[in-house]
Every structure is written in structure tokens, then in C-alpha cells.
Amino acid sequence: VRYYRFALLFLLFDVEVVFLFPWATQAGALGWGAFGAILVFIGLMLAGWAYEWRRGGMEWDETLPEAAAEHEPEPAAAERAAA
């Protein structure tokens, strides 16, 4: 499940770059209104990034959550099932 969350975060910020590229190439011709709009856009993206960082969405650890650990068979039970 963590992989999918991490992949969705990557896609979200990858799409941000797609939206920023046209603005960056024409920044001088667009004026202050576009500059303000892009600052709001960047601010919202940074707020989302900070929220996910606080929740631990950017951490990649190998520990299982408690709910998943409860459903794992014990080693002895797994060996009996394999025999």
C-alpha cells in the first residue's frame, strides 16, 4: 500500500512540473496576474507536500503496520502448513 501512495505522490508532483513548464517558458509575457496565480498554485502544492510529509507519506520503511502484522502466520504455523 505504501508503494501506491508513494507512486501517487510522484504523479501529483510530476503533473505539477507539466503545469509549471509552459508558465516558465512564457513568464515574461504573461504579466503579474499569471505570476500571482502560479504563486498560489505553488503554495497549494507545497501545502500538500508538507501535509504528506507530516503524515509520513514520504517515509519508506519496511515495518508492517500493526493490523497487517496480526494477520501474518506465525513461523511454526507456516512450517506446519508447508509440510
C-alpha positions as a Markdown table, in Angstrom:
| # | Residue | x | y | z |
|---|---|---|---|---|
| 1 | Val | 0.0 | 0.0 | 0.0 |
| 2 | Arg | 2.9 | 2.4 | 0.7 |
| 3 | Tyr | 4.2 | 1.9 | -2.8 |
| 4 | Tyr | 0.9 | 3.0 | -4.3 |
| 5 | Arg | 0.7 | 6.1 | -2.1 |
| 6 | Phe | 4.3 | 7.0 | -3.0 |
| 7 | Ala | 3.6 | 6.5 | -6.7 |
| 8 | Leu | 0.5 | 8.7 | -6.5 |
| 9 | Leu | 2.6 | 11.4 | -4.8 |
| 10 | Phe | 5.1 | 11.2 | -7.6 |
| 11 | Leu | 2.4 | 11.5 | -10.2 |
| 12 | Leu | 0.9 | 14.5 | -8.4 |
| 13 | Phe | 4.2 | 16.4 | -8.3 |
| 14 | Asp | 5.1 | 15.2 | -11.8 |
| 15 | Val | 1.9 | 16.8 | -13.1 |
| 16 | Glu | 2.9 | 20.0 | -11.3 |
| 17 | Val | 6.0 | 20.2 | -13.4 |
| 18 | Val | 3.9 | 19.8 | -16.5 |
| 19 | Phe | 1.8 | 22.8 | -15.5 |
| 20 | Leu | 4.8 | 24.9 | -14.5 |
| 21 | Phe | 6.8 | 24.4 | -17.7 |
| 22 | Pro | 4.6 | 26.4 | -20.0 |
| 23 | Trp | 4.4 | 29.2 | -17.5 |
| 24 | Ala | 8.2 | 29.2 | -17.1 |
| 25 | Thr | 8.8 | 29.5 | -20.8 |
| 26 | Gln | 6.4 | 32.5 | -21.1 |
| 27 | Ala | 6.8 | 34.1 | -17.7 |
| 28 | Gly | 7.9 | 37.5 | -19.0 |
| 29 | Ala | 5.0 | 37.9 | -21.4 |
| 30 | Leu | 2.2 | 36.8 | -19.1 |
| 31 | Gly | 2.4 | 39.6 | -16.5 |
| 32 | Trp | 1.7 | 39.9 | -12.8 |
| 33 | Gly | -1.7 | 38.2 | -12.8 |
| 34 | Ala | -0.1 | 34.9 | -14.0 |
| 35 | Phe | 2.7 | 35.3 | -11.6 |
| 36 | Gly | 0.2 | 35.6 | -8.7 |
| 37 | Ala | -1.7 | 32.6 | -10.0 |
| 38 | Ile | 1.4 | 30.5 | -10.2 |
| 39 | Leu | 2.4 | 31.5 | -6.7 |
| 40 | Val | -1.0 | 30.3 | -5.4 |
| 41 | Phe | -0.5 | 27.1 | -7.3 |
| 42 | Ile | 2.9 | 26.5 | -5.9 |
| 43 | Gly | 1.7 | 27.4 | -2.4 |
| 44 | Leu | -1.1 | 24.8 | -2.6 |
| 45 | Met | 1.3 | 22.1 | -3.9 |
| 46 | Leu | 3.8 | 22.9 | -1.1 |
| 47 | Ala | 1.0 | 22.7 | 1.5 |
| 48 | Gly | 0.0 | 19.3 | 0.1 |
| 49 | Trp | 3.7 | 18.2 | 0.2 |
| 50 | Ala | 4.1 | 19.4 | 3.8 |
| 51 | Tyr | 0.9 | 17.6 | 4.9 |
| 52 | Glu | 2.0 | 14.3 | 3.4 |
| 53 | Trp | 5.5 | 14.8 | 5.0 |
| 54 | Arg | 3.9 | 15.3 | 8.4 |
| 55 | Arg | 1.7 | 12.2 | 8.0 |
| 56 | Gly | 4.7 | 10.1 | 7.0 |
| 57 | Gly | 3.8 | 9.6 | 3.4 |
| 58 | Met | 7.3 | 10.2 | 2.2 |
| 59 | Glu | 8.9 | 7.6 | 4.5 |
| 60 | Trp | 9.8 | 4.3 | 3.1 |
| 61 | Asp | 10.2 | 1.8 | 5.8 |
| 62 | Glu | 9.9 | -2.0 | 5.9 |
| 63 | Thr | 8.0 | -2.3 | 9.1 |
| 64 | Leu | 4.4 | -3.6 | 8.8 |
| 65 | Pro | 1.5 | -1.8 | 10.4 |
| 66 | Glu | 0.0 | -3.5 | 13.4 |
| 67 | Ala | -3.1 | -4.6 | 11.6 |
| 68 | Ala | -1.1 | -6.4 | 8.9 |
| 69 | Ala | 1.2 | -7.9 | 11.5 |
| 70 | Glu | -1.8 | -9.5 | 13.2 |
| 71 | His | -2.7 | -11.4 | 10.1 |
| 72 | Glu | 0.7 | -12.9 | 9.4 |
| 73 | Pro | 1.0 | -16.5 | 10.3 |
| 74 | Glu | 3.5 | -17.5 | 13.0 |
| 75 | Pro | 6.6 | -19.2 | 11.7 |
| 76 | Ala | 5.7 | -22.5 | 13.3 |
| 77 | Ala | 2.2 | -22.5 | 11.8 |
| 78 | Ala | 3.6 | -21.6 | 8.4 |
| 79 | Glu | 6.1 | -24.6 | 8.6 |
| 80 | Arg | 3.3 | -27.0 | 9.6 |
| 81 | Ala | 1.2 | -25.8 | 6.6 |
| 82 | Ala | 4.1 | -26.3 | 4.2 |
| 83 | Ala | 4.8 | -29.9 | 5.5 |
